[in-house]
Amino acid sequence: MDSKTLQSTALFQSKTELVIPIVVALLIIATEAHSYQLFHIIAELFAITVAVTMFVVAWHTYSFTRNHFLTYLGVGYFWVACMDIMHVLTYKGMDIFSGNATQTTLEFWIFGRYFEALLLLSASYFLTHKLKTNFVFIGFSLYFLLISMLALNGVLPTLLIEGEGLTAFKINSEYIIICILIGAGVVLFKHRKRLEKNILYLLLMSIGFTVLAEFSFTSYASIFDKFNLLGHIFKFFSFWCIYLSIIRTTLSRPYQAMARGASTYNAIALPTLLIDQSGIIHQANQAAQKFSGQSENELINRHCHDLFHSKQLRQEECPVCQHIGESSALDSFELKFSETKWQQFTLSPFGPMGDVDGLVHVSTDITKQKVVENALQASEFYNRTLFDQSPVGLALCQMNGDLIDVNATYAEIIGYTIDEALKLSYWDITPKQYAEEEQQQLRDLKITGQYGPYEKEYLHKDGHLIPVRLQGRLLDKDGERFILSSVEDITEQKSAEEALQESDSYLIKGQEIAHIGNWKLTPKTGELSASDELLRILDLDNNKSSFAEFTKNIHPEDQESTLAYIQEEIEEEVPWDIEYRLLLNDGTEKWVYTAAEPKLDEYGKTKHVVGITQDITERKLADRMLRRTQKMDAIGQLTGGIAHDFNNLLGIIIGNLGLMKHQKLADSKANKHIETANKAALRAATLTKQLLGFSRRQAQNTEHTNINNIVRAMDSLISRSVTPQIEVECHLSDDLWLTNIDPGDFEDALLNLAINARDAMPNGGNLIIETTNQVLDQVYADMNPTVVAGEYVEMSISDNGTGMTAEVQENIFNPFFTTKPQGKGTGLGMSMVFGFISRSKGHIKIYSEIDIGTTIHLYLPREVEKNEQLPLVKKKDERDVPHGQETILVVDDEEDLLELAQDYLTELGYRIITAKNGAQALEQLAKVKGIDLLFSDVVMPGGMNGYELAEQAVVKNPNLKVLLTSGYTSATLAKNGQARFNKTLLGKPYQVKELAKQVRIALDS
């Protein structure tokens, strides 16, 4: 705490304030030794003087101090002084009033002390409440008159018996007064935060001295007693504390304020005068003295016009002087002194209660300001020109949206003239759909002071919408806020953007159709920028795009060689291309083709590598199927030629053996050898016949055939050909189409397929034969290059046996390929079936999975008899295909089939979510709410088939509907114990109408 603070909070600001009361007290005591009467008068007179002074100061300073607490004490102590005056005048020995002087003076004393104690107790109330001074003064005066009448009439009991001392009433009264005083001190201390410390502590000291005085006044036996003397001394010190706490503080502050006011007045930088109503100067600050070049004494009694107003005007013509004469206020009045000088004047009348005693005259040199204003006006003219001629639309509007200024460009954008536009509101040209967004922009504008840029549409005069780009800011002018907006017509830009977006969408769609993704690689950082199609092909997450991610899914068998090649070509900075395999996370294997070209910087170094990656899996599959077909054709020609020649040789061998057999040689052992050789030759002839059947390109005896008839005729033969543990079932279509085939070849094919199914079920099982009509559309044909789209008769033969591996399926049609033990099969059965299908211009499709079974579909082209008319082909009627809006989760490990189902169902109006295996499907079911149908393939990799997925899914979501699809028959799959999901099993391949129907049945069930 600094010294100034210590000084302001000290009880005694100098030693003098402590020494004076001690010296005075000693002098008063000395006076008592000479004359007690004089001592009493001096002591009481000091208290009276302090109290009256306190009242005068508090009363006359209340108008600007508004100190309700001190004013209340001042008014109260005035009447305390009045009671003390009556106490002095009635004191024994004064001989002013007749009667019992001692009783009267003591009654005035008791009434005065009660009043003083209650005054101190109640004063704290006015620390928090306002004071009504007149009301309090009148109330206290009435109290004084009342107690004066009571005291003069001696209403109180006897207070002092001469020679004996004070009565009990007097002593008890003093004790009551002491209690009230102590209570007043406690209350003041509770309100200590509302009082300055020096005032609080001095008041508490005053109360303490008063309490000591009252104790003294309980002990004297005579009014001239020493205890009476001591009590008056304590009272003297009590009023000295009152003086220090109130009078000193209250009196000094106005003077301090005046001193501060004087310094502030001179600190004002503007020339300031105090003048009367005639314009005569009575006071001038230092700025005014400096402005006029004269001292304050020289300025006083001079007229303000002579030194501070324009010399070009006479006093009677001066507008400032006219206002002075009228005693009226003047605010920021500008007056031109010369061509290069301007002054601004302010007049402020002052005086009590609405009367005018004078005026405060303030003048300001505003020459520089006027120069700036003139420059600003020129700038505003320039800005106005820019505003009007701007090629960008400009508008000024109020905060409520009313347009108050627009340029020609803005009016042209919205299709109005400028005059028409100024009658509009911003909301008149804002379409309703933008109302909420505009309100948000307005809120942002109020917070940040600006908005935009952003794009929206304006409503043109003729009703069409105009795309525009807006931005703006708040302007404050003359205390009012406006919005200045710039508007650009971006119709051409939007058209260009739409064309570019359309072009991009065509490019993206073209890349999707061709399965081509584009990319850009920065070799230094490994950063990869990839298209969505590339991410889909490589099964990548966009958040992890990098060169490492780009190459991580390369097939392990190809990875080392492929990475080495790519790295070498990038370092050599030449274009390159390569084909390699991918092995994705779900086990899917893909073939891709990547071509790239380096982009060099100014130093000839590779900055970026740009390229494309194409999914060529279908092409590879088609090439493989084509090579397989070519191989089978070549094998057919080869085996056909060999079998033909071999058949001729066998004919010679069998003929000669026959001749030898008929000769009946005498050697029985030789006859036995001839018989054995003949049997072997006949077996070789049978094999040769089979080879010829495989190699034959055209059927020999074709006819229009209903294959149901052949199946029924062979029913008993098939049953005898399989073991008793195998149950044979036939499900034949009633309206089966005809097909043009060789019935004998079909019988051989059916029997071979039945025997293969038997061998796949050594422990028994189910053999199911089904026939139906089927249409293979172009989509299916695109995925199976050897197929011609059209109508087919389908026969499916299924077993729930051991199933076949992918390797077995790859080689199953090769002649002499067999999985049976040596001596159990020739390896020509499936080759004959393949030959039959090829000659019949049909198609064969195999679905097989280890431990699930095998289904083989034979597709034979439909044949129409001469007297049979083909049904009219109706145009596709979308109304015949049921639609929907539900959410469907499609699950299939074959990407092409997954995309096909997604396209079909999206066109039908459904919301589609996809997954490639059971694990992904369960994740989607947990993440996406509101899935209505699970449409899943039955056989999938990853350890979870469609049935298992369906079981887990319906446990988590009992309301979920399920539709399964498979190339297997429902009977084949039923052994898994999940036959309840077979009720709506959709066979592969399926058409969009069939898919739509089954989806709708599943959802509505």
QUIMO-V551640 format. One record per helix or strand of 2 or more residues. SS is the DSSP state (helix for helix, strand for strand). FROM is the first residue (numbers start at 1). TO is the last residue. If there is no record, write none. Layout:
# QUIMO-V551640
ss = [SS	SS]
from = [FROM	FROM]
to = [TO	TO]
This chain:
# QUIMO-V551640
ss = [helix	helix	helix	helix	helix	helix	strand	strand	helix	helix	helix	helix	strand	strand	helix	helix	helix	helix	helix	strand	strand	helix	strand	helix	strand	strand	helix	helix	helix	helix	strand	strand	strand	helix	strand	strand	helix	helix	helix	helix	strand	strand	strand	helix	helix	strand	helix	helix	strand	strand	helix	strand	helix	strand	helix	helix	strand	strand	helix	strand	helix	strand	helix	strand	helix	strand	helix	helix	strand	helix]
from = [3	16	36	68	101	133	160	165	168	192	197	226	271	280	286	296	304	315	319	330	341	352	358	367	393	402	408	418	426	432	450	465	480	491	516	527	532	542	547	556	576	589	606	617	668	702	707	715	726	738	743	765	778	790	806	829	843	853	878	887	895	911	918	933	946	961	970	979	986	992]
to = [9	34	65	89	127	152	161	166	190	194	216	267	275	284	292	299	308	317	325	338	350	354	365	389	398	406	414	421	429	448	459	477	489	514	522	530	538	544	552	572	583	600	615	662	695	705	713	721	731	742	759	776	783	799	811	839	849	863	880	891	907	915	927	937	956	966	976	984	987	1004]
